[in-house]
Amino acid sequence: MLLKGATLVSDPCPYCRGVRIMNEGNAFCVNCGRESREEKVPQDSGKQGEEEQPALGKLDQKVEELTEELRKEKDYSKQQIILKSISEILEVKAKLKKP
């Protein structure tokens, strides 16, 4: 489906927490097969903050690990791969922080 123009949805399936794909305005779960027209997962306002904080902490930890790995790495091409990973993690963190 991705090769035919579908896109990955950043929010997990509200039913099974699986990966969703957006195609023609419908979000389709790859795991359970359920569809919905909602792109955002409905969440309780209190629960959302609780779920995001551990995710942000894990992302911070991963950035620290990659930074340490970058310090030790001598191969330029591997350094570029690590830098790209760090950049992508920072982009995800910025998206999670948006209200």
C-alpha positions as CSV (number, residue, x, y, z in Angstrom):
1,M,0.0,0.0,0.0
2,L,2.9,2.4,0.8
3,L,4.2,1.9,-2.8
4,K,0.8,2.8,-4.1
5,G,0.8,6.2,-2.4
6,A,-0.5,5.4,1.1
7,T,1.3,7.1,4.1
8,L,2.1,6.0,7.6
9,V,0.0,7.6,10.3
10,S,2.0,8.8,13.3
11,D,-0.7,7.8,15.8
12,P,-1.2,4.1,16.6
13,C,-4.5,2.3,16.1
14,P,-7.0,3.2,18.9
15,Y,-8.1,-0.4,19.1
16,C,-4.9,-2.5,19.2
17,R,-2.1,0.2,19.2
18,G,-0.8,-1.2,15.8
19,V,0.7,0.7,12.9
20,R,-1.8,2.6,10.7
21,I,-1.7,3.6,7.1
22,M,-3.6,6.5,5.6
23,N,-5.1,5.9,2.2
24,E,-7.8,8.0,0.5
25,G,-8.8,9.6,3.8
26,N,-9.2,6.3,5.7
27,A,-6.8,5.2,8.4
28,F,-6.3,1.4,8.0
29,C,-4.6,-0.6,10.8
30,V,-2.1,-3.1,9.5
31,N,-2.4,-5.2,12.6
32,C,-6.1,-5.6,13.2
33,G,-7.5,-4.4,9.9
34,R,-9.9,-1.9,11.3
35,E,-10.6,1.4,9.5
36,S,-11.5,4.8,10.6
37,R,-11.8,8.2,9.1
38,E,-10.0,9.8,12.1
39,E,-6.4,10.6,11.6
40,K,-5.8,11.4,15.3
41,V,-6.4,8.9,18.1
42,P,-8.9,10.1,20.7
43,Q,-7.1,10.3,24.0
44,D,-8.0,11.5,27.5
45,S,-6.3,14.8,28.2
46,G,-4.7,13.5,31.4
47,K,-3.6,10.2,29.9
48,Q,-1.9,11.8,26.9
49,G,0.7,13.6,29.1
50,E,1.4,10.4,31.0
51,E,2.1,8.5,27.7
52,E,4.2,11.2,26.1
53,Q,6.6,11.7,29.0
54,P,8.0,8.2,29.0
55,A,8.3,8.3,25.2
56,L,10.2,11.6,25.4
57,G,12.4,10.2,28.1
58,K,13.2,7.1,26.0
59,L,14.0,9.4,23.0
60,D,16.3,11.5,25.1
61,Q,18.1,8.4,26.3
62,K,18.5,7.2,22.7
63,V,19.9,10.5,21.6
64,E,22.5,10.3,24.5
65,E,23.4,6.7,23.4
66,L,23.8,7.8,19.8
67,T,25.8,10.8,20.8
68,E,28.2,8.6,22.7
69,E,28.4,6.2,19.7
70,L,29.1,9.2,17.5
71,R,32.0,10.3,19.7
72,K,33.7,6.9,19.4
73,E,33.0,6.3,15.7
74,K,35.9,7.1,13.3
75,D,34.2,6.0,10.0
76,Y,32.8,9.1,8.2
77,S,29.9,7.2,6.6
78,K,28.8,5.6,9.9
79,Q,29.0,9.1,11.5
80,Q,26.6,10.4,8.9
81,I,24.2,7.5,9.6
82,I,24.3,8.2,13.3
83,L,23.7,12.0,12.7
84,K,20.7,11.2,10.5
85,S,19.3,9.0,13.2
86,I,19.7,11.7,15.8
87,S,18.1,14.2,13.5
88,E,15.1,11.9,13.0
89,I,14.7,11.4,16.7
90,L,14.7,15.1,17.3
91,E,12.0,15.6,14.7
92,V,9.8,12.9,16.4
93,K,10.4,14.6,19.8
94,A,9.2,17.9,18.3
95,K,6.1,16.3,17.0
96,L,5.3,14.7,20.4
97,K,5.7,18.0,22.1
98,K,3.2,19.8,19.9
99,P,-0.2,20.2,21.6
